[in-house]
Amino acid sequence: MPVVMARGSRREGLSRRRNRDRHGRGLRGPLYPATLPAARSRAERFDALVIEALEPIEARWRTELTQLDVAVDDVPDVQGTEEDVVEDGNVPLARLVPATVDRQGLPTRARIVLYRRPLEARAKDGADLSDLVHDVLVEQVANYLGLDPDVVDGE
């Protein structure tokens, strides 16, 4: 039974063309060298922003925050929200997950989860996003420590 090929393609040329795009120009390479800031993705830039916002808080409260992790997630879970969620309207911006014991009986660490997409959606520009991330982190650390946010921020 004959094999029908589209537009004059040949079966023997198939293995040669696997590493090329359909126009035969080769695979696209990176637009920027990895050493330039423009080569980082939005998620990588956001992670760097969170680390930058966390540094002054961690420098001041290092001993109290040894059992706390900070994580970034793209969007919040669809499940119900809890009282420890910082919200803007009905969309959570961050969540404090308290330390618990897992199914094997091992303790888990407390964790602050920041939601990248809702935070980026509320910021007007990079400086506004930096301030918003800082404010949300301060509020979540204050909830974790049981202190007022102004005390945690050092005001």
RAWO-V7196 format. One line per field, one symbol per residue. burial: I if it has 9 or more other C-alpha atoms within 8 Angstrom, else O. A space follows every 50 residues. Layout:
# RAWO-V7196
burial: ???
This chain:
# RAWO-V7196
burial: OOOOOOOOOOOOOIOOIOOIIOOOOOOOOOOOOOOOOOIIOOOOIIIOII OOIIOOIIOOIIOOOOOIOOOIIOOOOOOOOOOOIIIOOOOIIIIIOOIO IOOOOOOOIIIIIIIIOIIOOOIOOOOIIIOIIIOIIIIIIIIIOOIOIO OIOOO
